[in-house]
Amino acid sequence: MSEQIQNNINQMQAEIEELRQQLYEATETIEAIRTGQVDALVVNDGSGHQLYTLKTADQAYRVFIENMAEGAVTLNKDGIIMYCNSNFARIVSCPLSLVIGQAFEDFVTEDNKQRFHELFTLSWSHDNKEEMSVHCDGADVPVQLSFTALQLDDGVALSVIITDLTSVKKTQLQLENNNRQLAAINKALEVSNHDLMQFASVASHDLQEPLRKVDIFSSLLLSKASSALDKEAIAYVEKITAAVKRMKVLITDVLNYSKLSSGHNEFQLIDLNELARETLNDFELVIKDKNAVITINPLPVLNGNKGQIRQVFQNIFSNALKFSKPNEPVNISVTSRKVAEKSLTAREDANGQYCIISIKDNGIGFDEKYLSNIFALFERLHTKDKYEGTGIGMAITKKIIEKHNGLINAISSIGNGAEFLLLLPLY
Amino acid sequence: MSVKRILLAEDDKDDCLFITEALKNRGDFFLMPIAENGVELIEYLDATSPAELPDVIILDQNMPKQNGLQTLTLLKKNDHYRHIPLIVYSSSTNNLLIEQSHKLGAILILNKPSTSTEYNKMMDDILMVI
């Protein structure tokens, strides 16, 4: 039995020795390939001898360099082009065969040659990237040169990647042109806006002048000629006077509306409680007249144009008082809540940066299907005989709220009063 | 109370009519002939005897040849007339006009009235300051 075992051991030892030899040869071969001592291998794979060259590994890179969009060259320490891809030859519009062996600086434009020299010298120790120009058939091509030192078999070489910037530059120029045009249009718009403002100002004054005369002459007519005028004629004159009064208010309103369209808006911190109370002072007589009770719950302080916000309060309070039910004491309640998002249905958030102010009245209300009319210019829901007004007040209010980057809406139904909701940023 | 003499420089015929009408019904003012502009006003004053000089002069701002403020300046420089209270009125007063008028010595700057009632009120206001 021990003889059997001994034979097995001997056999295994022989196999191990063979494997060790194979391993040694394989390692040696790999080492030789890695260090470049061999270029090719001949392998007998059973079906014959096969030649494997190391060029197979290279090929991927060669194809890549040939087909990439940039130009690529390799320079030796004297700046001579040892290798270049066909893209570079295309960029400088020179046949490949004539490029190799040339000094790279021969392709650089005169005014860039010195800088190229500097970069060439510097790039052996660290990478550089710079824009300059190269020749191409008489024309200059804007390029970006990217320098890197390479460790190659035969020593150190400088690789330069040349990126053609022609289309980039073209796009840049277009962009600059577009920007210039935009600036010019902006300026023209500013001028036009200013002119419009001036026009509105002058027009409104010049329009008021004749109105003033019509007004006075009408009243002179009434006082002087009332004996010569019959009842109808007197009524006509009174209609003239009434129309003139409306026209005056309209012109002022239109002027105010146009002023809102101009850019500037001076903001300051406003205590809305104070402002609301101040505004209501102006309505003292009407409030007494209609037995109105107005409750103002705490309102925030916010950043806005005081004059304009006052106008908003004036318009809304004026409407709340005007469109009241004839025999009922007027009740107006003002409340507010802070919210975090710019939405009139947002829920309360004490840390929010917007506030929603609600002004609710118990007046005649309106049909919500006319909601968009309320805020439109000159649209009214009632005839001017029933309720006076030019129909521009709410349009001005809406414009002011929008200028403050806010939102405005109203909730109402006939016979059930109206609630106006204003959303305004606090800062 | 004595009747106050008013001298007015006003180029707009309608405005002349309005003032004339407004004063007709009051007994407290006498309207001297209306000058069409600042130059005429001064010429007229030069031709008036000291006893008949106006108690108040009203100047319309927008007049040809010489406007309200220009006339105001000249009157204040003149020894004969600088003691007469001067009022400037205009259909378009603005902050600049108000400032300049005060600076040059006007006692009142007024908006041209828009109704007969306002004309009456204007005359009442003038009576209070002269």
Interface residues (C-beta under 8 A of the other chain):
Chain A: H205 Q208 E209 R212 K213 D215 I216 F217 S219 L220 S223 K248
Chain B: D14 F18 E21 S91 S92 K112 P113 S114 T115 S116 Y119
